[in-house]
Amino acid sequence: MLRTHTCGELRASDIKKIATLCGWVHRRRDHGGLIFLDLRDRYGFTQAVFDPKESPKEVFAVAERVRPEWVLKVTGTARKRLEGAARSDNPTGEIEVLVSDLQILNEAKTPPFEIDQEKEVGEDVRLQYRFLDLRRPRLQRNIALRHEICAIIRNYFHRNHFLEIETPILVKGTPEGSREYLVPSRLYHGKFYVLPQSPQQLKQLLMVSGFDRYFQIARCFRDEDQRGDRQPEFTQFEIEMSFVEQRDIIDVMEQCFIEVTEKVRPDRKIQKKPFPHLTYREAMETYGSDKPDLRFDLKLKNVTALVKGCSFKVFADAVSRGGIVAALRVPKGAELTRKEIDELTVLAQNHGAKGLAYVVLKPEGLQSPIVKFLGDDLAQKLMKEVGAHVGDIVFFGADEYKLALEPLGEVRKACARRFKLIDESLWSYLWVKEFPMFEKSVETGEVGAVHHPFTRPLAEDEHLLEKDPLHMRAIAHDLVLNGVEVGGGSVRIHERALQKRVFDILQISDADAERRFGHMLRAFEYGAPPHGGIAMGLDRFCMLLSDEPNIREVIAFPKDQKAKDLLLGAPSEMPEAQIQELGIKILEE
C-alpha cells in the first residue's frame, strides 16, 4: 500500500508516529508562511502542515503550488495541535502531520463546483461530473450508509435461513402494468428479451422448486416517466416464503426493518413496536391516504350520514351517487391566510378534487361561503361532530371514495408542515393490509389488479370473484415509513384453477394466459406450495434513512429526471452496422 494510515485514522495516541497518507487536497490555507492542507479520503480528514523552518525546502516549495483536489502522498510525524487549534468536530482534530516528504500523484483542473462546501449546485452539472460530486462528504456518507444497510439486510436473512438466489436479467416479456425495456435478439430477429420489472414470477417458481426461503437484492427496470423517488433502473430487496401465512411474512420483514433502523439511525426512536396495522379502508377514511404519516395526529372524520339529503348540493349529490363526505379539522387553522387557503385548494384540485370547501371558526361565528347553503343548524352539528373549536378550520372533501379522501389527505400533510406538527425525531412504521383486489380504470373502465394478478384474495371474499369483484379484498400488505410506501407484497395464488378465475376477471383469455404466463400455470400443476412474500424499495429506504429528498442522492450513478445518464451520455446512437445486425430499422420521426 502507498499509505500507512487513512486520513481518518490518526488520533492523539499516535503522536510522534511517522505516517504516510494519501488523498485529495480538501482545503489549502497559507498562514504567515505556514501552509496547511486538509487531506481527504473517504475515511475523513487530516491536517498536514508545511513549516519552512522544519520541512525540507524542496518539500515546502512543492507545497506552495499545490491546489484543491490534487492527489498527494505525504509522509510526516503526527504531533499535537497548538492550544486552541484542536477541532472537536473532527475525529483527527487533536493532531496534525508535520510533513517531511511530499509526492504529487496527480494534479487536478479547477472543479466546476466547490467540493469542500455544501453549496447548491445545479443537478445537471452534478450528474455530468458525478465522479466529482461523489467526492463530497455528504454523498460519501450516503453511499457508505447504503452499503451498511445492505450488509445488515444480508446478514439478517442469512441468520434466518434464507438463501440468496440470483434471477436472470434477460427474461420474457409478460406485461403486468408498467412499460418494459426491450432488448432485441441478434440471433432471433424480430424477437426480444425484456429487462425485468421485478423477479416476481421467478421467485414464485423458486417456491415451486422447493427453496422455501428465498432472498435477493435485485435490480429491476421500468420504462416510466421519472419523479423524485423513481428511476428507470432501481433496486429491491425481497423475500418469498413457502408454507406461511401473512403474519409470518410480516413478522420476518418487520424484525429486519427494526434491526436495520436501530443500527444505522439510533438517533431517532421507532414510534411503535410492533408496528401498527391498519386496513386499507381504515387508512383512507382516517388519514386520506393508503400510506399515511402517523407522526402527527390530524384525522379525517366521515360525515356522510350527517349531510345526506342536505341543502348543500355538492355534499348531497356526492352522497346520492354513493360517494363519501369527509371532514378534516385543523387546530389553530384560522391562522391560515386567504392566500394559503387558495394554495391548499389548488393542491386538492391537483389531486383530483373539484374544489375545497371549508369553515373557519372565528370568535364572532362560523365564516365560510358554504354556511349559507348548509344552514346554521347543520353547520353547528358538523363542527360538533369533528370536535372543532374557535380558532380552528375544517376542510371538507365530497366525491367518489378516493376522489373525496385523497385530496383531503394531501391537505392534511400540507397543514402538518405549515403548523410544524410532524415529530421529526420518530421513525413511524405502519402496515396497511386488505387492499382492494381489483380496481376500475377511470380512463378506460377496464378492471385491473391493484397489486398484480398473482395476489390471493381473502378467503371470506372469494365468493365475490364472479359476483362483485370490485368489492373483494386481497391478502396484501404494504409497509409505510413516515408517510412513504417502502414496499409491498402479498400471499400468492398457488392453484391453477383459482389463477384462471382471476385471469377471467382481468379479461386475460386462455390463449393470452398461456402465452404470457404458461410457465407459471404449468408449475402450479406440479405441486406448488402455499407461498407469499414482499419486495422493498432499497433506494427509497436508503433515501429516508439518509434524510434525502430524492433517491438520486443515494445512488452512485443515477439517471436524471428525464431518464438520461449525463455522465456517460446514454442513451446514445449506435453504429448502423450494429443496428442492422439486430434486424432493426429506425423510422424517422
C-alpha positions as CSV (number, residue, x, y, z in Angstrom):
1,M,0.0,0.0,0.0
2,L,1.1,3.6,-0.7
3,R,-0.1,4.7,2.7
4,T,0.3,3.5,6.4
5,H,-2.9,5.2,7.6
6,T,-6.1,6.6,6.2
7,C,-7.0,10.3,6.5
8,G,-9.5,9.5,9.3
9,E,-7.3,7.2,11.4
10,L,-4.7,9.1,13.4
11,R,-5.5,10.1,17.0
12,A,-3.8,11.7,20.0
13,S,-2.4,8.3,20.9
14,D,-0.5,8.3,17.5
15,I,1.6,11.4,18.4
16,K,5.3,11.1,17.4
17,K,4.4,8.3,14.9
18,I,5.6,8.6,11.4
19,A,2.7,8.2,9.0
20,T,2.2,8.2,5.2
21,L,-1.2,9.4,4.0
22,C,-2.7,9.6,0.5
23,G,-5.7,11.6,-0.5
24,W,-7.1,14.7,-2.1
25,V,-6.5,18.3,-1.1
26,H,-9.8,19.3,0.5
27,R,-8.7,22.8,1.6
28,R,-5.5,24.8,1.4
29,R,-4.6,27.7,3.8
30,D,-1.5,29.8,3.9
31,H,-1.0,31.4,7.3
32,G,2.1,33.6,7.6
33,G,4.5,31.3,6.0
34,L,2.9,28.1,7.3
35,I,0.9,26.1,4.7
36,F,-1.9,23.9,6.0
37,L,-3.5,21.3,3.7
38,D,-6.6,19.3,4.8
39,L,-6.0,15.9,3.1
40,R,-9.2,13.9,2.4
41,D,-10.2,10.4,1.7
42,R,-13.4,8.5,2.3
43,Y,-12.4,7.9,5.9
44,G,-12.0,11.5,6.9
45,F,-9.6,14.5,7.0
46,T,-6.2,15.0,8.4
47,Q,-4.4,18.4,8.6
48,A,-1.0,18.3,7.0
49,V,1.4,21.2,7.9
50,F,4.3,22.5,5.9
51,D,6.7,24.7,8.1
52,P,9.6,26.5,6.3
53,K,11.6,26.1,9.5
54,E,11.1,22.3,9.8
55,S,10.0,20.9,6.4
56,P,12.7,20.4,3.7
57,K,13.0,23.4,1.4
58,E,12.2,21.4,-1.7
59,V,9.0,19.9,0.0
60,F,7.9,23.4,1.1
61,A,8.4,24.7,-2.5
62,V,6.2,21.9,-3.9
63,A,3.5,22.6,-1.2
64,E,3.4,26.2,-2.3
65,R,2.0,25.3,-5.7
66,V,-0.5,22.6,-4.6
67,R,-4.1,23.4,-5.2
68,P,-7.5,21.8,-4.2
69,E,-8.3,18.3,-5.5
70,W,-4.7,17.5,-6.3
71,V,-3.9,13.9,-5.3
72,L,-1.0,13.8,-2.8
73,K,1.1,11.3,-0.9
74,V,2.6,12.9,2.3
75,T,4.9,11.4,4.9
76,G,5.5,13.1,8.2
77,T,5.3,13.0,12.0
78,A,2.0,13.2,13.9
79,R,2.1,15.9,16.5
80,K,-0.4,17.6,18.8
81,R,-2.1,20.7,17.5
82,L,-1.4,24.1,19.2
83,E,-3.5,25.1,22.1
84,G,-6.9,26.3,20.9
85,A,-6.4,24.9,17.4
86,A,-7.9,21.4,18.1
87,R,-11.1,20.6,16.3
88,S,-13.7,18.6,18.4
89,D,-15.9,18.2,15.3
90,N,-13.2,16.1,13.6
91,P,-12.0,12.7,14.9
92,T,-8.5,13.6,13.9
93,G,-8.8,17.1,15.2
94,E,-6.3,16.8,18.1
95,I,-3.4,16.1,15.8
96,E,-1.7,17.3,12.6
97,V,1.1,15.8,10.5
98,L,4.3,17.8,10.1
99,V,5.2,16.8,6.5
100,S,8.8,15.8,5.7
101,D,8.1,14.3,2.3
102,L,5.5,15.2,-0.4
103,Q,4.8,13.5,-3.6
104,I,2.2,14.8,-6.2
105,L,0.4,11.7,-7.5
106,N,-1.8,13.8,-9.8
107,E,-2.8,17.4,-10.5
108,A,-6.4,18.5,-11.0
109,K,-8.2,21.1,-13.0
110,T,-10.3,23.6,-11.1
111,P,-13.6,21.7,-10.5
112,P,-16.9,23.1,-11.9
113,F,-18.2,23.3,-8.4
114,E,-16.8,23.5,-4.9
115,I,-16.3,20.1,-3.3
116,D,-15.3,21.3,0.2
117,Q,-18.6,23.1,0.8
118,E,-22.2,22.0,0.6
119,K,-23.5,24.7,-1.7
120,E,-26.4,24.5,-4.1
121,V,-25.2,23.2,-7.4
122,G,-27.5,22.5,-10.5
123,E,-28.3,18.8,-10.7
124,D,-27.4,18.6,-14.4
125,V,-23.8,19.7,-13.5
126,R,-23.6,17.4,-10.5
127,L,-24.7,14.4,-12.6
128,Q,-22.4,15.3,-15.5
129,Y,-19.5,15.4,-13.1
130,R,-20.8,12.7,-10.8
131,F,-17.2,11.4,-10.2
132,L,-16.6,14.8,-8.5
133,D,-20.0,15.0,-6.8
134,L,-19.3,11.6,-5.2
135,R,-16.2,13.0,-3.5
136,R,-18.4,15.3,-1.4
137,P,-18.7,14.1,2.2
138,R,-22.5,14.1,2.1
139,L,-22.6,11.7,-0.9
140,Q,-19.8,9.6,0.6
141,R,-21.8,9.2,3.7
142,N,-24.9,8.3,1.7
143,I,-23.2,5.6,-0.3
144,A,-21.5,4.2,2.9
145,L,-24.9,4.1,4.7
146,R,-26.4,2.2,1.7
147,H,-23.6,-0.3,2.0
148,E,-24.2,-0.7,5.7
149,I,-27.9,-1.2,5.2
150,C,-27.3,-3.9,2.6
151,A,-24.8,-5.7,4.8
152,I,-27.2,-5.7,7.7
153,I,-30.1,-7.0,5.5
154,R,-27.9,-9.8,4.1
155,N,-26.7,-10.9,7.5
156,Y,-30.3,-10.8,8.9
157,F,-31.7,-13.1,6.2
158,H,-28.7,-15.4,6.3
159,R,-29.3,-15.9,10.0
160,N,-32.9,-16.6,9.3
161,H,-32.1,-19.4,6.9
162,F,-32.9,-17.6,3.6
163,L,-31.0,-18.5,0.5
164,E,-29.8,-15.6,-1.7
165,I,-30.6,-16.7,-5.2
166,E,-29.9,-14.6,-8.3
167,T,-32.6,-14.4,-11.0
168,P,-31.9,-13.5,-14.7
169,I,-31.9,-10.0,-16.1
170,L,-32.9,-11.1,-19.7
171,V,-36.4,-12.5,-19.4
172,K,-39.6,-13.0,-21.4
173,G,-41.9,-10.0,-21.7
174,T,-45.1,-10.6,-19.6
175,P,-46.5,-7.1,-19.2
176,E,-48.1,-6.6,-15.8
177,G,-48.8,-2.8,-16.0
178,S,-45.6,-0.9,-16.3
179,R,-43.8,-0.4,-19.6
180,E,-40.9,-2.7,-20.1
181,Y,-37.4,-2.2,-21.6
182,L,-37.0,-4.3,-24.7
183,V,-33.7,-6.0,-25.7
184,P,-33.6,-7.2,-29.3
185,S,-32.1,-10.6,-30.0
186,R,-29.3,-10.7,-32.5
187,L,-29.8,-14.5,-33.1
188,Y,-33.5,-14.4,-33.4
189,H,-34.6,-11.4,-35.4
190,G,-37.9,-10.0,-34.5
191,K,-37.8,-11.5,-31.1
192,F,-37.0,-9.7,-27.8
193,Y,-35.9,-10.1,-24.3
194,V,-37.1,-7.6,-21.7
195,L,-35.5,-6.3,-18.6
196,P,-37.5,-7.5,-15.5
197,Q,-39.8,-5.1,-13.7
198,S,-39.3,-7.5,-10.7
199,P,-38.4,-11.1,-10.2
200,Q,-42.0,-11.8,-9.1
201,Q,-42.7,-14.8,-11.3
202,L,-39.2,-16.3,-10.9
203,K,-39.3,-16.2,-7.1
204,Q,-42.7,-17.9,-7.1
205,L,-41.2,-20.6,-9.3
206,L,-38.4,-21.0,-6.8
207,M,-41.1,-21.8,-4.2
208,V,-42.4,-24.5,-6.5
209,S,-38.8,-25.7,-6.8
210,G,-38.6,-26.3,-3.1
211,F,-36.5,-23.4,-1.9
212,D,-38.8,-22.3,0.9
213,R,-36.9,-19.2,1.9
214,Y,-35.6,-17.0,-0.9
215,F,-34.0,-13.6,-0.6
216,Q,-32.4,-11.3,-3.2
217,I,-31.2,-7.7,-3.6
218,A,-32.4,-7.5,-7.1
219,R,-32.0,-5.0,-10.0
220,C,-35.3,-4.0,-11.6
221,F,-36.3,-1.9,-14.6
222,R,-39.3,0.1,-15.7
223,D,-39.6,2.4,-18.7
224,E,-41.7,5.0,-17.0
225,D,-41.7,8.8,-16.6
226,Q,-39.4,9.8,-13.8
227,R,-40.0,11.6,-10.5
228,G,-38.1,12.3,-7.2
229,D,-38.4,8.7,-5.9
230,R,-38.3,6.8,-9.2
231,Q,-35.5,5.7,-11.6
232,P,-35.6,3.6,-14.8
233,E,-33.4,1.1,-13.0
234,F,-33.8,0.5,-9.3
235,T,-33.1,-2.0,-6.6
236,Q,-35.4,-4.1,-4.4
237,F,-34.6,-6.3,-1.5
238,E,-37.2,-9.0,-1.4
239,I,-38.2,-12.3,0.1
240,E,-40.5,-15.2,-0.8
241,M,-41.6,-17.9,1.7
242,S,-43.4,-21.2,1.5
243,F,-45.9,-22.8,3.9
244,V,-46.6,-19.4,5.6
245,E,-49.5,-17.1,6.4
246,Q,-49.5,-13.3,6.0
247,R,-48.5,-12.8,9.6
248,D,-45.3,-14.9,9.1
249,I,-44.2,-12.7,6.2
250,I,-44.9,-9.5,8.1
251,D,-43.1,-10.7,11.3
252,V,-39.9,-11.6,9.3
253,M,-39.8,-8.3,7.5
254,E,-40.7,-6.2,10.5
255,Q,-37.8,-7.6,12.5
256,C,-35.5,-6.8,9.6
257,F,-36.6,-3.2,9.5
258,I,-36.3,-2.8,13.2
259,E,-32.7,-4.2,13.2
260,V,-31.6,-2.0,10.2
261,T,-33.2,1.2,11.6
262,E,-31.9,0.8,15.1
263,K,-28.3,0.0,13.9
264,V,-27.9,2.7,11.3
265,R,-30.1,5.5,12.8
266,P,-30.2,5.1,16.6
267,D,-30.5,8.8,16.9
268,R,-34.3,8.5,16.3
269,K,-36.9,6.3,18.0
270,I,-39.2,3.9,16.3
271,Q,-42.6,5.2,17.2
272,K,-44.3,1.9,17.9
273,K,-43.1,-1.7,18.2
274,P,-44.7,-4.0,16.9
275,F,-45.6,-1.8,14.0
276,P,-49.3,-0.8,14.0
277,H,-51.7,-2.3,11.4
278,L,-54.5,-0.6,9.5
279,T,-56.8,-1.9,6.8
280,Y,-56.8,0.0,3.6
281,R,-60.3,1.4,4.4
282,E,-59.2,2.5,7.9
283,A,-56.1,4.2,6.4
284,M,-58.1,6.0,3.7
285,E,-61.0,7.1,5.9
286,T,-58.9,8.2,8.8
287,Y,-55.9,9.8,7.0
288,G,-56.9,10.2,3.4
289,S,-54.0,8.0,2.2
290,D,-53.1,4.3,1.9
291,K,-49.6,5.3,3.1
292,P,-50.4,7.7,6.0
293,D,-47.8,9.5,8.1
294,L,-48.6,8.8,11.7
295,R,-46.1,11.2,13.2
296,F,-48.9,13.8,13.7
297,D,-52.5,13.3,14.9
298,L,-54.7,15.0,12.3
299,K,-57.5,12.7,11.4
300,L,-60.4,12.8,8.9
301,K,-64.0,12.2,10.0
302,N,-66.6,10.6,7.9
303,V,-69.7,12.9,8.0
304,T,-71.6,11.3,5.1
305,A,-74.6,10.2,7.2
306,L,-74.9,13.7,8.7
307,V,-75.1,15.5,5.4
308,K,-77.3,13.1,3.5
309,G,-80.1,15.0,1.8
310,C,-78.8,18.4,3.0
311,S,-79.4,21.6,1.1
312,F,-75.8,22.0,0.1
313,K,-75.8,20.4,-3.4
314,V,-72.1,19.4,-3.5
315,F,-72.5,17.3,-0.4
316,A,-75.9,15.9,-1.2
317,D,-75.0,14.9,-4.8
318,A,-71.9,13.1,-3.6
319,V,-73.9,11.1,-1.2
320,S,-76.7,10.3,-3.7
321,R,-74.1,8.9,-6.1
322,G,-72.8,6.5,-3.5
323,G,-69.8,8.7,-2.6
324,I,-68.5,10.0,0.7
325,V,-68.2,13.3,2.5
326,A,-65.2,13.6,4.9
327,A,-64.0,16.5,7.2
328,L,-60.6,17.5,8.4
329,R,-60.3,19.6,11.5
330,V,-57.0,21.6,11.7
331,P,-56.4,23.1,15.2
332,K,-55.5,26.8,15.0
333,G,-56.2,26.7,11.3
334,A,-58.0,30.0,11.5
335,E,-54.4,31.5,11.2
336,L,-54.3,30.5,7.6
337,T,-54.4,33.4,5.2
338,R,-56.7,33.6,2.2
339,K,-53.7,33.0,0.0
340,E,-52.7,29.9,1.9
341,I,-56.3,28.5,1.7
342,D,-56.2,29.2,-2.1
343,E,-52.9,27.3,-2.3
344,L,-54.5,24.3,-0.4
345,T,-57.4,24.4,-2.8
346,V,-55.1,24.2,-5.8
347,L,-53.3,21.3,-4.0
348,A,-56.5,19.5,-3.6
349,Q,-57.5,20.1,-7.2
350,N,-54.1,18.8,-8.4
351,H,-55.0,15.5,-6.7
352,G,-58.5,15.2,-8.3
353,A,-60.8,17.3,-6.2
354,K,-63.2,19.8,-7.9
355,G,-62.6,22.3,-5.0
356,L,-62.0,22.5,-1.3
357,A,-64.9,23.5,1.0
358,Y,-64.0,24.9,4.4
359,V,-65.4,26.5,7.5
360,V,-63.4,28.8,9.8
361,L,-64.4,29.1,13.4
362,K,-64.0,32.7,14.5
363,P,-64.9,34.2,17.9
364,E,-67.7,36.0,16.1
365,G,-69.1,32.9,14.5
366,L,-68.6,30.5,11.5
367,Q,-67.1,32.0,8.4
368,S,-67.5,30.2,5.1
369,P,-69.1,30.5,1.7
370,I,-70.9,27.2,2.3
371,V,-72.6,28.0,5.7
372,K,-75.5,29.7,4.0
373,F,-76.2,26.5,2.0
374,L,-75.7,24.2,4.9
375,G,-77.8,26.3,7.3
376,D,-76.6,27.3,10.8
377,D,-78.1,24.2,12.5
378,L,-76.3,21.6,10.2
379,A,-73.1,23.7,10.2
380,Q,-73.0,23.6,14.0
381,K,-73.7,19.9,14.1
382,L,-70.8,19.3,11.7
383,M,-68.5,21.4,13.9
384,K,-69.6,19.4,17.0
385,E,-69.1,16.1,15.1
386,V,-65.5,16.9,14.3
387,G,-64.7,18.4,17.7
388,A,-63.9,21.9,16.2
389,H,-63.3,24.9,18.5
390,V,-62.8,28.6,18.0
391,G,-59.6,29.2,16.1
392,D,-59.8,26.0,14.1
393,I,-60.6,25.5,10.4
394,V,-62.5,22.5,9.0
395,F,-61.9,21.3,5.4
396,F,-64.3,19.0,3.5
397,G,-63.9,16.5,0.7
398,A,-67.0,15.3,-1.2
399,D,-67.0,12.9,-4.1
400,E,-66.4,9.3,-5.1
401,Y,-64.4,7.4,-2.4
402,K,-60.8,8.1,-3.5
403,L,-61.6,11.5,-5.0
404,A,-63.1,12.7,-1.7
405,L,-60.4,11.3,0.6
406,E,-57.0,11.5,-1.2
407,P,-57.1,15.3,-1.8
408,L,-58.0,15.8,1.8
409,G,-55.1,13.6,2.7
410,E,-52.8,15.9,0.8
411,V,-54.3,18.9,2.6
412,R,-53.7,17.1,5.9
413,K,-49.9,16.7,5.1
414,A,-49.6,20.3,3.9
415,C,-51.2,21.6,7.1
416,A,-49.0,19.4,9.3
417,R,-45.9,21.0,7.6
418,R,-47.4,24.5,7.9
419,F,-48.1,24.2,11.6
420,K,-45.0,22.2,12.3
421,L,-46.9,19.2,13.7
422,I,-44.5,16.5,12.4
423,D,-42.3,14.9,15.1
424,E,-39.1,14.6,13.2
425,S,-37.5,12.6,16.0
426,L,-39.5,9.5,15.1
427,W,-39.4,6.6,12.6
428,S,-43.1,5.9,12.1
429,Y,-43.7,2.5,10.6
430,L,-47.1,1.1,9.7
431,W,-48.5,-1.9,7.9
432,V,-51.5,-1.4,5.6
433,K,-53.5,-4.5,4.7
434,E,-56.7,-5.7,3.0
435,F,-56.2,-3.7,-0.2
436,P,-58.9,-4.0,-2.9
437,M,-58.2,-6.9,-5.1
438,F,-59.2,-5.1,-8.3
439,E,-59.8,-1.5,-9.4
440,K,-61.5,0.0,-12.4
441,S,-59.6,2.4,-14.6
442,V,-61.1,5.9,-14.7
443,E,-59.8,6.3,-18.3
444,T,-60.8,3.0,-19.9
445,G,-63.2,1.4,-17.4
446,E,-61.2,-1.8,-17.5
447,V,-60.8,-3.9,-14.4
448,G,-57.1,-4.3,-13.3
449,A,-55.3,-5.9,-10.4
450,V,-54.3,-3.4,-7.6
451,H,-51.1,-5.3,-6.9
452,H,-50.5,-8.0,-9.5
453,P,-52.6,-10.8,-10.9
454,F,-50.9,-13.5,-8.7
455,T,-52.3,-11.9,-5.4
456,R,-54.5,-14.1,-3.4
457,P,-58.0,-12.9,-2.3
458,L,-59.1,-13.1,1.3
459,A,-60.8,-16.4,1.8
460,E,-64.0,-14.8,3.0
461,D,-64.2,-12.7,-0.2
462,E,-63.5,-15.5,-2.7
463,H,-67.2,-16.0,-3.3
464,L,-67.4,-12.4,-4.7
465,L,-64.9,-13.2,-7.5
466,E,-67.6,-13.6,-10.2
467,K,-70.4,-11.7,-8.4
468,D,-68.8,-8.5,-7.2
469,P,-65.0,-8.5,-7.8
470,L,-64.6,-4.7,-7.2
471,H,-65.5,-5.3,-3.5
472,M,-63.0,-8.1,-3.0
473,R,-60.1,-7.7,-0.6
474,A,-56.6,-9.1,-1.2
475,I,-54.2,-10.8,1.3
476,A,-51.8,-7.9,0.5
477,H,-49.6,-5.9,2.8
478,D,-47.7,-2.6,2.3
479,L,-45.1,-1.2,4.7
480,V,-45.1,2.5,5.2
481,L,-42.4,4.7,6.8
482,N,-43.0,8.3,7.7
483,G,-45.8,8.5,5.0
484,V,-43.8,6.9,2.3
485,E,-44.5,3.4,0.9
486,V,-41.3,1.5,1.2
487,G,-42.6,-1.8,-0.2
488,G,-45.4,-4.3,-0.5
489,G,-46.3,-7.9,-1.1
490,S,-49.0,-10.5,-0.7
491,V,-49.8,-14.1,-0.2
492,R,-49.9,-15.6,-3.7
493,I,-52.3,-17.8,-5.7
494,H,-50.8,-21.3,-6.0
495,E,-53.6,-23.2,-7.7
496,R,-54.2,-23.1,-11.4
497,A,-58.0,-23.1,-11.1
498,L,-58.1,-20.0,-8.9
499,Q,-55.5,-18.3,-11.1
500,K,-57.7,-18.9,-14.1
501,R,-60.7,-17.3,-12.3
502,V,-58.6,-14.2,-11.6
503,F,-57.4,-14.1,-15.2
504,D,-61.1,-14.3,-16.3
505,I,-61.9,-11.2,-14.3
506,L,-58.9,-9.4,-15.8
507,Q,-60.1,-10.5,-19.3
508,I,-57.0,-12.4,-19.9
509,S,-58.0,-15.2,-22.4
510,D,-56.8,-18.7,-22.0
511,A,-54.6,-18.2,-25.1
512,D,-53.2,-15.0,-23.8
513,A,-52.6,-16.5,-20.3
514,E,-50.7,-19.4,-21.9
515,R,-48.6,-17.0,-24.0
516,R,-47.8,-14.7,-21.1
517,F,-47.8,-17.0,-18.1
518,G,-47.8,-20.5,-19.4
519,H,-44.7,-21.3,-17.3
520,M,-46.5,-20.3,-14.1
521,L,-49.6,-22.2,-14.9
522,R,-47.7,-25.4,-15.7
523,A,-45.7,-25.1,-12.4
524,F,-49.0,-24.8,-10.5
525,E,-49.9,-28.3,-11.8
526,Y,-46.8,-29.9,-10.2
527,G,-47.4,-29.4,-6.5
528,A,-47.0,-25.7,-5.9
529,P,-46.9,-24.9,-2.1
530,P,-48.8,-22.1,-0.4
531,H,-46.4,-19.1,-0.5
532,G,-46.1,-15.4,-0.3
533,G,-43.6,-12.6,0.0
534,I,-42.8,-9.0,-0.1
535,A,-40.5,-6.6,-2.0
536,M,-39.0,-3.5,-0.6
537,G,-37.6,-0.5,-2.4
538,L,-34.0,-0.3,-1.3
539,D,-33.3,3.1,-2.9
540,R,-36.4,4.7,-1.3
541,F,-35.5,3.1,2.1
542,C,-31.9,4.4,1.9
543,M,-33.3,7.9,0.9
544,L,-35.4,8.0,4.0
545,L,-32.7,6.8,6.4
546,S,-30.3,9.4,4.8
547,D,-32.8,12.3,5.2
548,E,-32.5,13.0,1.5
549,P,-35.2,14.5,-0.7
550,N,-34.9,12.0,-3.6
551,I,-33.4,8.6,-4.4
552,R,-30.8,10.1,-6.8
553,E,-28.8,11.2,-3.7
554,V,-28.3,7.6,-2.5
555,I,-27.5,6.0,-5.9
556,A,-23.9,6.2,-7.1
557,F,-24.6,6.8,-10.8
558,P,-28.3,7.8,-11.2
559,K,-30.2,9.0,-14.3
560,D,-31.7,12.4,-14.3
561,Q,-35.4,13.2,-14.2
562,K,-35.7,12.6,-18.0
563,A,-34.0,9.1,-17.7
564,K,-30.7,10.4,-19.2
565,D,-27.3,9.4,-18.0
566,L,-25.5,12.7,-18.2
567,L,-22.2,11.3,-17.1
568,L,-21.8,8.6,-19.8
569,G,-24.2,10.2,-22.3
570,A,-26.8,7.5,-22.5
571,P,-29.0,6.8,-24.3
572,S,-26.8,7.2,-27.4
573,E,-26.8,6.5,-31.0
574,M,-25.4,3.2,-32.2
575,P,-23.4,2.2,-35.3
576,E,-25.6,1.4,-38.3
577,A,-23.9,-1.9,-38.8
578,Q,-24.8,-3.0,-35.2
579,I,-28.4,-1.9,-35.7
580,Q,-28.7,-3.9,-38.9
581,E,-27.2,-6.9,-37.2
582,L,-30.1,-6.9,-34.8
583,G,-32.6,-6.7,-37.6
584,I,-33.9,-3.3,-36.6
585,K,-34.9,-0.5,-38.8
586,I,-35.2,3.0,-37.2
587,L,-38.0,5.1,-38.6
588,E,-37.7,8.8,-39.0
589,E,-39.8,10.8,-36.5
